[in-house]
Amino acid sequence: MQRPVSVTIIGAVGVIWGGLVLLIGIPLLISLVIDPTALIERIAASSGAQLPVEYRELLQSPGERLLIVLLNIVPLGIHGVLLVGAWKLLALQEQGRRLMLLFAIAYVAWQGVNFVLDRAFYAPIREQHQIQIPKDRKRGIPIPLDYMYLLAVFYFLTRPSIKGVMVDSNK
């Protein structure tokens, strides 16, 4: 049976997106675990800024370091689900379709958690230390591309015609 174009596009984009996030994120996570202060100082220096003293103090606390690592492991796990799901989706496996839908739900949930954390936890810290978010981060496409991808996943992978094409790999 021939693979539908929508499945091919969603799967290919998923493999590329998930692969790139993991390719970049895993070495950064390892660096964050080994020496978070040096990593953050290098990132700040690459943008021409200096790491505020408050961040250095924050990174010296073992509890805060563990929280930072955990907050970086979750999205890597979500993108790992994306990579595996997209790969299996390209193979027309039902498990791939389910993993892609799980990825989309988990991604939206994680974005919600980030929104709440930003408003409840990060914003007061930024205000306390007078840290300004650069205004140029808000330019660009009004609808983020990741949400457009999620909408495509939800729309196309729930169609009866796509469900009919998938092969149950447990049989």
N, C-alpha and C positions, 0 to 999 in steps of 0.2 A: 504494500500500500504506500502511496506517495505521501510524504510529509506536507501538511498545509504550510503555506507561506508564513502565516502568522506565528506558527510554532517555530519555524526556522528562524525568523527574526527575533522573537522573544528568547529563544534558546541561545542564539549567537550573542546577542547583547548581554545576556545573563552570564555566559562563560567569560566574556571579555571583562565585564564590570566586576564580577566576583573574583576573577583571577587577578586583576590589577589591584583591587583592594587588599587581597591576601598577600600578593607579591610585595606591596609596599608596607602593609600593616604589620605583618609578622616580624620583619627585622626591626621596625620601630618599637614594637611591643617588647622584643628582646632587649633592645637598648634602654627602654623605659624601666625594665626590671633590673638591669645591671647597674645603670647610673642615670637616674632620671634628671638630676640637676644638669649634668653635662649635655644630655640630649636637648633639654629645653633651652639651655644657654646657646647651643648651636643653632637651634631653630630661630631664636630671637635675634642672634647675630646675623643670620642670613637675611633677615628682613631689615637690618640696620637699627635694631632696637636693643636695649639692654634688659635683662631679666630683672624685674622688680624684686627687692629684698623680701617682700612678703611671699613671693612664689618660692624662693629658696627655702624659707622657713617652712612653708607648707610641704615641700618635697622632702624635708628632713624627718618629718613625722611618719613613723612606720604605719600607723593606721591610715593616714591620708594617702601614703604611697600605695597601700593595698587597695584602697578605694579607687584610686586613679587607674591602677592596673585592671581591676575588675570592670571599670567603666569602659575600658578599651578592649577587653576580651569579648564582651557581649556582642558588639557590632561585628567583630571578626567572625564569631560563631554564626551570626545571621548571614554574613556574606559567604561563609563556608556552605551553608544550606543552599544559598543561591547558586554557587558554582556546581555543587553536586546535582541539584534539582535541574538546572539548565542542561547539564550534560545528559542526564537521564531523559529529559524532555526531548532533546534532539534524537535520542534513541527510541522515541515514541513509547516510553514506559509510563504507565499510570502512576507509578511512584514518583516520577519526575514532575508530573503535573501537580500532584499533591504537595511535593516539596516546594514547588514554585509558589503555590497558594499559601503554604505555611510561611515562606520567606516574606511574601507581601504583607501578611497579617503581622508577623513579627517586626518587620521594618516599620510599619505604621505605629505599632505599639511602642517601639523603641523611640521613635520620633516624639510620641506623646510624653514618654518618660523624660526625654531630653528637654522638652518644652517646660514641663513642671519643674524639673531640676533647675533650669535656667531662671525661671521666675522666683522660685522659692529659695534657692541656695546660691547660685552664681551671681545674680543681679545684686543682692545685698553686699556681697564681697567686692564686686566691681565698684559699687557706690562708696563703700568704706575706704577703698584704696584709690579711688578716683581714676579708675581704668576706663578709658573710652574705647568703644568698638569703632573701628574705622568705618566711615560712611560709604566707601566704595564697595563694600561687601554686599550692599543692597541693590546694586545695578544689575542689569541683565534681563533675562527672560522672566516675566512675572510668574509663570507657573514653572516650578523646578522640573527638570527633565526626569528626575527620579520618580516624581509623582505621576508623570505622564506614563512612565514605564509600568508603574504599579497599576494604574488604571487599565493599561493594555493587558497586563497579566490577569487581573480580575475579569475583564470583559471577555477576552478570547478563550481563556482556559476554563471558563465555566459554560461555554457553548456546548450544546448536545452534540454537534457535529465533531467537535474536537474530542470530547469524551469518548465518542465512538471509535475514533482513530487509535486511541491509546491501547496499548497491550498490557495486560496484567502480568507482571514479571514473576508473580508467585505461582503461576500455573505450570 
